[in-house]
């Protein structure tokens, strides 16, 4: 049983997150996310508000990580 598990883990190693690929990649289970960029935009649930300075720093680090991974991309001049 242990050998079978190890075999499967090695066989499907690309499905798991690693230091170099922290999101993993399961072929055939990709997700398309369609955002509305045409007016009228969907209504906001609440107005935007600024982060506290400490939280903003953590948010910027996380956003940079997601941008570097290709999960997010910059749009406009932000």
C-alpha positions in Angstrom: 0.0 0.0 0.0 2.8 2.4 0.9 4.6 1.7 -2.4 1.4 2.3 -4.4 1.0 5.7 -2.7 4.6 6.7 -3.3 4.2 5.6 -7.0 1.1 7.8 -7.4 2.7 10.8 -5.7 5.7 10.6 -8.0 3.5 10.0 -11.1 1.3 13.0 -10.4 4.0 15.2 -8.8 3.1 18.1 -11.1 -0.3 18.4 -9.4 1.2 19.4 -6.1 2.6 22.7 -5.0 6.3 23.1 -4.6 8.6 25.9 -3.7 9.0 26.7 -7.4 5.3 26.2 -8.3 3.4 27.1 -5.1 0.0 26.6 -6.8 0.3 23.2 -8.3 -1.1 22.4 -11.7 -3.8 19.8 -12.4 -4.2 19.5 -16.1 -7.9 19.5 -17.1 -9.1 21.4 -14.0 -8.2 24.9 -15.1 -10.8 27.6 -14.3 -11.7 30.5 -16.5 -12.7 33.6 -14.5 -14.5 36.2 -16.6 -14.6 39.7 -15.1 -17.0 42.3 -16.3 -14.9 45.2 -17.6 -17.7 46.9 -19.6 -20.0 49.5 -18.3 -22.3 49.3 -16.4 -20.0 47.7 -13.8 -21.6 45.4 -11.3 -22.6 47.3 -8.2 -20.2 47.4 -5.3 -21.2 45.8 -2.0 -19.5 48.6 -0.1 -17.2 51.5 -0.9 -13.5 50.9 -1.0 -11.5 52.0 2.1 -7.7 52.2 2.6 -5.8 49.5 4.4 -4.1 50.3 7.7 -0.4 50.9 7.0 0.6 47.5 8.5 -2.1 45.6 6.6 -1.2 47.5 3.3 2.4 46.3 3.5 1.2 42.7 3.9 -1.3 43.1 1.1 1.3 44.5 -1.3 3.7 41.6 -0.6 0.9 39.1 -1.3 -0.2 40.9 -4.4 3.4 40.9 -5.7 3.6 37.1 -5.1 0.4 36.5 -7.0 1.6 38.9 -9.8 4.9 37.1 -10.0 3.1 33.7 -10.3 0.9 35.0 -13.1 -2.3 34.7 -11.1 -2.8 38.5 -11.2 -1.7 41.1 -13.8 -1.6 44.8 -13.5 -4.3 46.7 -15.4 -4.1 50.4 -16.0 -1.7 52.7 -14.1 -2.1 51.2 -10.7 
